[in-house]
Amino acid sequence: MSITGVKRLHTLTGHKDCIYTIQSGKNVVDLFSAGGDGMVVRWNMETPGVGELVAKLPNSIYALHYLRGEDQLIAAQNFEGIHLLDYSNSKEIKSLKLTNSYIFDLQSIGNKIFVACGDGVVYVVDKEEWIVLDRLEYAQKSARTMAIHKERNELVVGYSDNFIRVFDLFDHRMKQEWEAHNNSVFTVQFRNDGNYLLSGSRDAHLKVWDSAGTYQLRDDIAAHMYTINHIAFSPDGKHFVTCSMDKSIKVWDSNEFKLLKVIDKARHAGHGTSVNKLFWTSFNNQLVSASDDRTLSIWEIIF
């Protein structure tokens, strides 16, 4: 399916520093953002002009994670730990000191929260007891990104030593590892059907791995000029987007892994600095991007 147009619908302002992460909420109109200013902001996609401050942490925030069952939000404060937020009442419920390093990603399944840190450790935290259950220590360099494959019961982690490592969700043993890129792995995402794992790296390459088998390489694409910061799939799984330090967003076909569109400053009044995070919402199929330029952009992609 070809793309006939791209339109920037809104630019959201209010953050005082780079925006590093975006997260969905209970409803399709809910959107959360956080970044270098330590602010966690809630936005309404129907009326996106003004954000609501729900928390302010002392240090920068690289990761947010929404707990759907509890309708709560976890914010990862660099050099400190994780904070459980009752965002509706702008109240912190509890926190857990984990590391003196950065926290790059958060994922959860069942009663477990996985926390990927700059010291190379992935912490496993009990969601109810709020205690550390396990520490996955398999690298000296940062654990940057994680993805969960529920059917395979696997946690996939991308590291700054260029490796991807696969762990069992239950007993946490490492099942497989391989050198995936020529530089740090910044993002991993499973296609909606789970048959392929996509990875993006500081080496600017997008790689496609066959997750229906043993993660053999299917495609190696020189996708951007600089670091690929994030990959996100459309709600229907037919397309995905990548974003980069080269300031661009690229739209791809999920079946053929073919480039369909480039969204950038010159052609679409896009971001003027690194694009750090993407979220393709179910609200009117709109795409949200977060940037070092301290703004969020909301895009309509017309097929």
C-alpha positions in Angstrom: 0.0 0.0 0.0 1.5 3.3 -1.0 1.5 6.5 1.0 -0.2 9.5 -0.7 0.6 12.1 1.9 2.0 13.1 5.3 0.6 15.9 7.4 1.8 17.3 10.7 -1.3 17.9 12.8 0.1 19.2 16.0 3.3 20.3 17.8 3.2 19.8 21.5 5.4 22.0 23.6 6.1 22.4 27.3 9.0 20.2 28.1 12.2 22.1 29.2 14.7 19.5 27.8 15.0 16.7 25.3 12.0 14.3 25.2 13.2 10.7 25.4 10.1 8.5 25.8 6.4 8.2 24.9 3.9 5.8 26.4 0.2 5.0 25.9 -2.4 4.9 28.6 -5.7 3.4 29.5 -7.6 5.0 26.7 -6.6 5.4 23.0 -6.5 9.2 23.6 -4.0 8.9 26.5 -0.4 9.8 25.9 2.5 10.2 28.3 5.9 11.8 27.7 9.1 12.3 29.7 12.6 13.4 29.2 15.7 15.3 30.4 13.7 17.7 32.5 12.4 14.9 34.8 8.8 15.8 33.9 6.1 13.2 33.2 3.4 14.9 31.2 -0.1 13.5 30.2 -1.6 14.5 26.9 -5.1 14.0 25.5 -4.9 13.2 21.7 -8.4 14.7 21.2 -7.3 18.1 22.7 -3.5 17.9 22.5 -2.8 21.6 23.0 -2.0 21.6 26.8 -0.3 18.8 28.7 -0.9 17.9 32.4 2.1 17.5 34.7 1.7 14.3 36.6 5.2 14.0 38.2 8.5 15.8 38.4 11.5 13.7 39.3 15.0 15.1 40.1 16.8 13.3 37.3 16.2 12.6 33.6 13.8 9.9 32.5 14.6 7.6 29.6 11.8 5.1 30.0 8.1 5.0 30.9 5.9 1.9 31.1 2.1 1.7 31.5 0.7 -1.1 33.7 -2.7 -1.7 32.1 -4.1 -4.0 34.8 -3.4 -1.5 37.5 -3.9 1.7 35.5 -0.6 3.0 36.8 2.6 4.3 35.3 6.2 3.4 36.0 8.9 6.1 35.5 12.5 5.2 35.4 14.7 7.9 37.0 18.3 7.8 35.9 20.9 7.0 38.6 18.1 6.2 41.1 15.4 3.6 40.2 11.8 3.1 39.3 8.8 5.1 40.5 5.2 3.8 40.5 2.8 6.6 39.8 -0.9 7.1 40.3 -1.0 9.5 37.4 -4.7 10.3 37.8 -4.0 11.9 41.2 -0.4 13.0 40.4 0.8 10.9 43.3 3.8 8.6 43.7 2.8 5.3 45.2 6.2 3.8 45.8 9.8 3.7 44.5 12.7 1.3 44.3 16.3 2.2 44.2 18.1 -0.1 41.7 21.2 1.4 40.2 23.6 4.3 40.1 23.5 4.1 36.3 21.1 5.0 33.5 17.8 3.2 33.0 17.1 2.7 29.3 14.0 0.6 29.1 11.1 -1.0 31.0 8.9 -4.0 30.1 6.5 -6.1 32.1 4.6 -9.3 31.8 2.5 -11.0 34.5 3.9 -10.1 37.9 7.4 -9.2 36.6 8.9 -5.9 35.6 12.2 -6.0 33.6 14.5 -3.0 33.9 17.4 -2.5 31.5 20.3 -0.5 32.9 23.5 1.3 31.8 25.7 -1.0 33.9 24.6 -4.0 31.7 22.3 -5.5 34.3 18.6 -6.3 33.6 16.8 -6.3 36.9 13.7 -8.5 37.4 11.3 -6.8 39.9 8.2 -8.4 41.5 5.3 -6.1 40.7 3.4 -6.8 43.8 6.1 -7.1 46.4 8.2 -4.4 44.7 11.4 -6.3 45.4 14.2 -7.5 43.1 13.7 -11.1 42.1 16.8 -11.5 39.9 19.7 -9.8 38.2 20.6 -10.8 34.6 24.3 -9.9 34.4 25.7 -11.0 31.0 27.4 -7.9 29.7 29.8 -5.1 30.8 28.1 -2.5 28.6 24.6 -1.1 28.7 21.4 -3.0 28.3 19.6 -0.6 26.0 16.4 -2.1 24.8 14.0 -5.0 25.4 11.1 -6.7 23.7 8.9 -9.6 24.9 7.6 -12.5 22.8 4.7 -14.0 24.8 4.2 -17.1 22.7 7.9 -18.0 22.8 8.2 -17.0 26.5 11.2 -14.9 25.6 12.7 -11.6 26.7 15.0 -10.1 24.0 17.6 -7.6 25.1 19.8 -5.4 22.9 23.1 -4.3 24.4 25.8 -1.7 23.7 28.4 -4.5 23.2 26.6 -5.1 19.9 24.9 -8.3 21.0 21.3 -9.4 21.2 20.6 -11.9 24.0 17.4 -14.0 24.5 16.2 -15.0 28.0 13.5 -17.3 29.2 10.7 -15.3 30.8 10.2 -17.8 33.6 13.6 -19.0 34.8 15.6 -16.1 33.3 18.3 -18.4 31.7 20.0 -17.1 28.6 18.8 -19.2 25.7 20.8 -17.5 22.8 23.1 -14.7 22.0 24.7 -13.3 18.9 26.6 -10.3 17.7 23.8 -8.5 15.8 25.4 -5.2 14.8 28.7 -3.4 14.4 27.7 -1.0 17.1 25.4 -0.6 20.1 21.9 -2.0 19.7 19.4 0.8 20.5 16.0 -0.7 19.7 14.4 -4.2 19.2 10.7 -4.8 18.3 8.8 -7.8 17.3 6.4 -7.6 14.3 2.8 -7.8 15.4 2.5 -11.4 14.4 5.7 -12.3 16.3 7.4 -13.9 13.3 10.2 -11.3 12.9 12.4 -9.4 15.3 13.6 -6.0 14.1 16.7 -4.3 15.5 18.2 -0.9 15.0 21.6 0.2 16.0 24.1 3.0 16.3 25.6 1.6 13.0 22.4 3.0 11.3 21.4 -0.5 10.0 18.0 -2.0 10.3 18.1 -5.8 10.6 15.3 -8.3 10.4 15.6 -11.6 12.2 13.5 -14.7 11.8 12.0 -15.2 15.2 9.8 -18.1 14.1 13.0 -20.1 13.9 16.4 -19.4 15.5 16.7 -15.7 14.8 18.5 -16.1 11.5 19.2 -12.9 9.6 16.6 -12.2 6.9 17.5 -8.6 5.9 20.2 -6.1 6.6 19.2 -2.6 5.5 21.3 0.6 5.6 18.2 2.5 6.8 19.5 5.8 8.1 22.6 8.0 8.0 23.0 7.9 11.8 21.8 6.0 14.9 18.4 4.3 14.7 16.8 5.3 18.0 13.5 3.5 17.8 11.2 1.2 15.8 7.4 1.2 16.2 4.6 -0.8 14.4 1.3 0.5 13.2 -1.7 -0.9 15.2 -2.7 -3.1 12.2 0.9 -4.4 11.8 1.0 -3.5 8.1 3.6 -0.8 8.5 6.4 0.3 10.9 8.4 3.4 11.4 12.0 4.1 12.3 13.5 7.3 13.7 17.1 8.4 13.9 19.7 10.9 15.1 19.7 12.0 11.4 16.4 13.9 12.3 14.2 11.8 10.1 11.3 9.4 10.4 10.9 6.6 7.9 7.8 4.6 7.1 8.2 1.0 5.9 6.1 -1.9 4.6 6.0 -4.7 7.3 5.8 -7.6 4.8 8.5 -6.6 2.3 10.5 -4.4 4.6 10.5 -1.8 1.9 10.9 2.0 2.5 7.7 3.9 1.6 8.2 7.4 2.9 10.7 9.8 4.5 9.4 12.4 7.0 12.0 15.2 7.6 12.3 18.9 8.2 12.9 19.8 4.5 9.8 18.0 3.2 7.4 18.0 6.0 8.5 20.6 8.6 9.7 17.7 10.8 12.1 17.8 13.7 15.3 19.8 13.6 17.2 17.5 15.9 17.4 13.8 16.8 14.1 12.0 16.8 14.2 9.7 19.9 10.9 7.8 20.2 7.8 6.9 18.2 4.4 5.7 19.1 1.8 4.8 16.4 -1.5 5.3 18.2 -4.9 3.7 17.7 -6.4 7.1 17.8 -7.2 7.9 14.2 -4.1 5.9 13.3 -1.9 9.0 14.2 1.8 8.8 14.7 3.6 10.6 17.6 7.3 11.5 17.6 9.5 12.8 20.4 12.7 14.8 19.8 15.7 16.5 21.3 14.1 19.7 20.1 11.8 19.4 23.2 8.7 18.9 21.2 6.3 16.1 20.3 4.8 16.0 16.8 1.5 14.3 15.8 1.4 13.1 12.3 -1.3 11.9 9.9 0.0 9.4 7.4 -2.4 9.1 4.4 -2.6 5.8 2.6 
